[in-house]
Amino acid sequence: MAAFCGKCGGELTGATKFCGICGEAVGKGGAGYTPMPAPAPNGGTEYTPMPAPAPKGGGPFDFRAILDRGRKFIVPAIAGVVVIILVIAGIMILKPDKYGKIKGEIYWEVIDGETVIVPNGKNPVKIDGRISKSSESLDGTKAAILVNENGNSHYEGYTLYLLTDRLQKIADEVNDAVISSSGDGIAFIKNYDSYDDTYELYLYSGGKTSTVTRSFASGIAISPNGKTVGYTADDGGYIGYYWDGREHKLGKDVSVVAIADGAKYVYLNRNGSFSVQRGDNEDRRVKLGDSTVFIYFNKNLSQVVYRSNSKTFISRNGGERTALSGSMSMLLVPEGTARANRILDISSFADTFYITGSDDIIRINGKFQADKIVGKVDGYSTGLAADGKTLIYRKKNNVYKVNGTGKNIGDAKPVIEGGVSWFIASSDGKLIYYATNRDSDELYCKSGNGKPQLVSNDIDSINEELFKGKSFYYTGNDRLYVSSGGKGAAVKDIRGEVQYVDVGYNYITVETDEGYYFSTDGSKFTSIGRK
């Protein structure tokens, strides 16, 4: 009879000591075996052996072999999926908001004849004199300030400083100055000539000052990067120019409203007519309208939304205007949105909202067409949340919160019903502070779908801006209180009776009968001067 290996079932031949298939020793411990004969048909003694197990790693249905081969593909596939998930999550986290936010704010106060400046929440800086004018960068971290140190008149000029985290003197006897939206350039005029009624125009950029013209007449426009300046000069008549290292003529009776980097787009006003052109090519000038007001530009000035003759228009990339809807009275932006010199920190006006003179909310959709969202709201009590799409508005003394990009908005139900005379919402739209017609001294807060909570029933004054888009500050019984969604609590570190409170997006200042206080975190207040 044939013998078979006790380990792998392979047939053993002759007097072998080892299995020829798996190498197992034969004859020790019964490694080899002789199967019992299977009954043969008709009672014979012939048999048919049972199939031997397949050798390790062999056979078409060997699960371990299949698993081993699958590992070569499964592990990389799983790793690939994980990488894709992480990339998508990273994009969502790092994706910039549609509306850029203020990063810093510069505050000053005149105390005992000195001007105390708190630049971006840093240590206070004291200077002699008073600030006559300031011009801030788009994100609020830089400013050009004119300080009257000697009681001069406008024509005698002031001292020009660049204010960042510190104070840097730029020039003396300066009459006016404008900082670029990036904060990297300052255009300023000085040396007034009373006979010709002209000034000298200079550009401070990259740490050096360049002369632009000695016959400046009016109208300073500076590009976002601070390297190109538009202006009107008196050269035997009022002539419009722009300067980018050399002078480019724009035409007679032209004033420059705004100018993009490298003069890619130049927005002009000529005898009341608003136009745009590329560079100094007058042949490519496009008229946009007359009697133009409420002008808003996007960050690189490739788009402009404006009102002309009681109608609203948009122009893109220096092209012809497109009519929108209604007569725009206000562009809606989230609280804390960075803005300066008619420029908003926004890449495009697609999917933005504005209020019309008839109190309708209009959306500029992705195709730059106008969609009416809802009509007859209290326009000046309308807010846009930080997500750029949640609208919170008051209508017939009810407060509504809707997705401005959604459908069936007209069917929305109020989140606060009846008697609301005033409200302000947090930047994420989750908190709504409001007062009622029943008692103007009472302040309530509604959080999400919860019930309204009484914040205070004895309010002296309120601020129509929330610190960091969330915390609400108010005064009562000559003290300062704060609420972050619940009942108000008294603010510490402040001595004396509160007389005035100024709440910015990134700072809070308080004046009491004893002194002045400043805070950048909303909890710790630092004294910056005594009375």
NORBEL-V337793 format. One record per backbone hydrogen bond with DSSP energy under -1.0 kcal/mol. CO is the residue of the C=O (numbers start at 1). NH is the residue of the N-H. If there is no record, write none. Layout:
{{CO;NH} {CO;NH}}
//
This chain:
{{3;12} {4;33} {5;9} {10;5} {13;16} {17;26} {19;23} {24;19} {31;6} {33;4} {40;43} {41;44} {44;40} {55;58} {59;62} {62;66} {63;67} {64;68} {65;69} {66;70} {67;71} {70;73} {70;74} {71;75} {73;77} {74;78} {75;79} {76;80} {77;81} {78;82} {79;83} {80;84} {81;85} {82;86} {83;87} {84;88} {85;89} {86;90} {87;91} {88;92} {89;93} {90;94} {91;95} {100;338} {105;120} {107;118} {109;116} {111;114} {114;111} {115;127} {116;109} {117;125} {118;107} {119;122} {125;117} {127;115} {130;148} {133;146} {135;144} {139;103} {139;104} {142;137} {143;163} {144;135} {145;161} {146;132} {146;133} {147;149} {147;159} {148;130} {153;157} {158;174} {159;147} {160;170} {160;171} {161;145} {162;168} {163;143} {166;164} {168;162} {171;160} {174;158} {176;189} {178;187} {181;138} {185;180} {186;204} {187;178} {188;202} {189;175} {189;176} {190;200} {193;197} {193;198} {198;193} {199;216} {200;190} {201;212} {201;213} {202;188} {203;210} {204;186} {205;208} {208;205} {210;203} {213;201} {215;234} {216;199} {218;232} {221;230} {223;226} {224;182} {228;223} {229;243} {230;221} {231;241} {232;217} {232;218} {233;235} {233;239} {237;235} {238;253} {239;233} {240;250} {240;251} {241;231} {242;248} {243;229} {246;244} {248;242} {251;240} {255;269} {258;267} {260;263} {261;264} {263;279} {265;260} {266;277} {267;257} {267;258} {268;275} {269;255} {270;273} {272;291} {273;270} {274;288} {274;289} {275;268} {276;286} {277;266} {278;281} {280;282} {281;284} {282;285} {286;276} {289;274} {293;307} {296;305} {297;344} {298;301} {302;317} {303;298} {304;315} {305;296} {306;313} {307;293} {308;311} {311;308} {312;324} {313;306} {314;322} {315;304} {316;319} {322;314} {326;312} {327;357} {330;355} {334;337} {336;102} {338;345} {340;343} {342;297} {343;340} {344;346} {345;100} {346;299} {352;364} {353;332} {354;362} {355;329} {355;330} {356;359} {359;377} {360;356} {361;373} {362;354} {363;371} {364;351} {364;352} {365;368} {369;365} {371;363} {374;361} {377;379} {378;381} {379;382} {383;392} {385;388} {389;404} {390;385} {391;402} {392;383} {393;400} {394;378} {395;398} {397;420} {398;395} {399;415} {399;416} {400;393} {402;391} {403;406} {408;411} {409;412} {416;399} {419;437} {422;435} {424;433} {426;429} {427;386} {430;448} {431;426} {432;446} {433;424} {434;444} {435;421} {435;422} {439;442} {441;459} {443;455} {443;456} {444;434} {445;453} {446;432} {447;450} {453;445} {455;488} {456;443} {461;475} {466;469} {467;470} {467;471} {469;427} {471;467} {472;483} {474;481} {475;460} {475;461} {476;479} {478;498} {479;476} {480;491} {481;474} {482;489} {483;472} {489;482} {497;513} {500;511} {502;509} {505;468} {507;504} {508;519} {509;502} {510;517} {511;499} {511;500} {514;531} {515;512} {516;528} {517;510} {518;526} {519;508} {526;518} {529;516}}
//
